[in-house]
Amino acid sequence: MTTNVGGIDRVLRIVVGIAVLALFFMLEGNARYWALVGLVPLFTGLFRTCPLYSVIGVNTCPMKKGG
């Protein structure tokens, strides 16, 4: 997969992912499992690739722009 997430976008994804995952420990019952959605932004930030960005042609990584 190509790198298409960079800079501030990457940092925001990681921070938001960790924050949402933290809800797993704060919520009770079945609602807590919705916090696992935080894995999506966390992994896309860590691996610097977003499948949705690839589909719609977005690239926020300055090193890989243009191909």
CYANA upper distance limits for C-alpha pairs under 8 A (distance plus 0.5 A):
  1 MET  CA     49 THR  CA      7.45
  2 THR  CA     49 THR  CA      6.93
  3 THR  CA     47 PHE  CA      8.45
  3 THR  CA     48 ARG  CA      5.91
  3 THR  CA     49 THR  CA      5.44
  3 THR  CA     61 CYS  CA      7.47
  3 THR  CA     64 LYS  CA      7.44
  4 ASN  CA     48 ARG  CA      6.74
  4 ASN  CA     49 THR  CA      5.69
  4 ASN  CA     50 CYS  CA      7.11
  4 ASN  CA     53 TYR  CA      7.58
  4 ASN  CA     54 SER  CA      7.96
  4 ASN  CA     58 VAL  CA      7.77
  4 ASN  CA     59 ASN  CA      5.11
  4 ASN  CA     60 THR  CA      6.29
  4 ASN  CA     61 CYS  CA      5.71
  4 ASN  CA     64 LYS  CA      7.57
  5 VAL  CA      9 ASP  CA      6.87
  5 VAL  CA     10 ARG  CA      6.35
  5 VAL  CA     44 THR  CA      8.23
  5 VAL  CA     45 GLY  CA      7.47
  5 VAL  CA     48 ARG  CA      5.25
  5 VAL  CA     49 THR  CA      5.98
  5 VAL  CA     50 CYS  CA      7.23
  5 VAL  CA     59 ASN  CA      6.83
  5 VAL  CA     60 THR  CA      5.61
  5 VAL  CA     61 CYS  CA      5.58
  6 GLY  CA     10 ARG  CA      5.68
  6 GLY  CA     48 ARG  CA      7.04
  6 GLY  CA     60 THR  CA      5.75
  6 GLY  CA     61 CYS  CA      4.54
  6 GLY  CA     62 PRO  CA      7.46
  7 GLY  CA     11 VAL  CA      7.16
  7 GLY  CA     60 THR  CA      7.86
  7 GLY  CA     61 CYS  CA      7.26
  8 ILE  CA     12 LEU  CA      6.55
  9 ASP  CA     13 ARG  CA      6.70
  9 ASP  CA     45 GLY  CA      8.22
  9 ASP  CA     60 THR  CA      7.65
 10 ARG  CA     14 ILE  CA      6.86
 10 ARG  CA     44 THR  CA      8.30
 10 ARG  CA     45 GLY  CA      5.14
 10 ARG  CA     46 LEU  CA      7.90
 10 ARG  CA     48 ARG  CA      7.27
 11 VAL  CA     15 VAL  CA      6.68
 11 VAL  CA     45 GLY  CA      7.37
 12 LEU  CA     16 VAL  CA      6.45
 12 LEU  CA     45 GLY  CA      8.44
 13 ARG  CA     17 GLY  CA      6.40
 13 ARG  CA     41 PRO  CA      5.37
 13 ARG  CA     42 LEU  CA      6.31
 13 ARG  CA     44 THR  CA      7.69
 13 ARG  CA     45 GLY  CA      5.72
 14 ILE  CA     18 ILE  CA      6.69
 14 ILE  CA     41 PRO  CA      6.79
 14 ILE  CA     42 LEU  CA      5.11
 14 ILE  CA     43 PHE  CA      8.17
 14 ILE  CA     45 GLY  CA      5.82
 14 ILE  CA     46 LEU  CA      7.38
 15 VAL  CA     19 ALA  CA      6.65
 15 VAL  CA     42 LEU  CA      8.06
 16 VAL  CA     20 VAL  CA      6.58
 16 VAL  CA     38 GLY  CA      7.70
 16 VAL  CA     41 PRO  CA      7.46
 16 VAL  CA     42 LEU  CA      7.88
 17 GLY  CA     21 LEU  CA      6.61
 17 GLY  CA     38 GLY  CA      4.77
 17 GLY  CA     39 LEU  CA      6.46
 17 GLY  CA     40 VAL  CA      7.57
 17 GLY  CA     41 PRO  CA      5.57
 17 GLY  CA     42 LEU  CA      4.94
 18 ILE  CA     22 ALA  CA      6.64
 18 ILE  CA     38 GLY  CA      7.13
 18 ILE  CA     39 LEU  CA      8.46
 18 ILE  CA     42 LEU  CA      7.16
 19 ALA  CA     23 LEU  CA      7.44
 19 ALA  CA     38 GLY  CA      8.07
 20 VAL  CA     24 PHE  CA      8.02
 20 VAL  CA     35 ALA  CA      6.02
 20 VAL  CA     36 LEU  CA      8.04
 20 VAL  CA     37 VAL  CA      7.92
 20 VAL  CA     38 GLY  CA      5.44
 21 LEU  CA     25 PHE  CA      8.38
 21 LEU  CA     35 ALA  CA      5.65
 21 LEU  CA     36 LEU  CA      6.39
 21 LEU  CA     37 VAL  CA      8.03
 21 LEU  CA     38 GLY  CA      5.62
 21 LEU  CA     39 LEU  CA      7.58
 22 ALA  CA     26 MET  CA      7.41
 22 ALA  CA     35 ALA  CA      7.96
 23 LEU  CA     27 LEU  CA      6.38
 23 LEU  CA     32 ARG  CA      7.28
 23 LEU  CA     35 ALA  CA      6.18
 24 PHE  CA     32 ARG  CA      5.26
 24 PHE  CA     33 TYR  CA      6.97
 24 PHE  CA     34 TRP  CA      8.21
 24 PHE  CA     35 ALA  CA      5.64
 24 PHE  CA     36 LEU  CA      7.59
 25 PHE  CA     32 ARG  CA      7.79
 26 MET  CA     32 ARG  CA      8.06
 27 LEU  CA     31 ALA  CA      7.00
 27 LEU  CA     32 ARG  CA      5.40
 28 GLU  CA     32 ARG  CA      6.13
 30 ASN  CA     34 TRP  CA      8.32
 31 ALA  CA     35 ALA  CA      8.24
 32 ARG  CA     36 LEU  CA      8.37
 38 GLY  CA     42 LEU  CA      6.81
 39 LEU  CA     43 PHE  CA      6.41
 40 VAL  CA     44 THR  CA      6.66
 41 PRO  CA     45 GLY  CA      6.46
 42 LEU  CA     46 LEU  CA      6.64
 43 PHE  CA     47 PHE  CA      6.39
 44 THR  CA     48 ARG  CA      6.08
 44 THR  CA     49 THR  CA      5.84
 44 THR  CA     50 CYS  CA      5.93
 45 GLY  CA     49 THR  CA      7.56
 49 THR  CA     53 TYR  CA      8.46
 50 CYS  CA     54 SER  CA      7.00
 51 PRO  CA     55 VAL  CA      6.93
 52 LEU  CA     56 ILE  CA      6.86
 53 TYR  CA     57 GLY  CA      6.15
 53 TYR  CA     58 VAL  CA      5.28
 53 TYR  CA     59 ASN  CA      7.17
 54 SER  CA     58 VAL  CA      6.91
 54 SER  CA     59 ASN  CA      8.29
 59 ASN  CA     64 LYS  CA      8.22
 59 ASN  CA     65 LYS  CA      7.03
 60 THR  CA     65 LYS  CA      8.26
 61 CYS  CA     65 LYS  CA      7.02
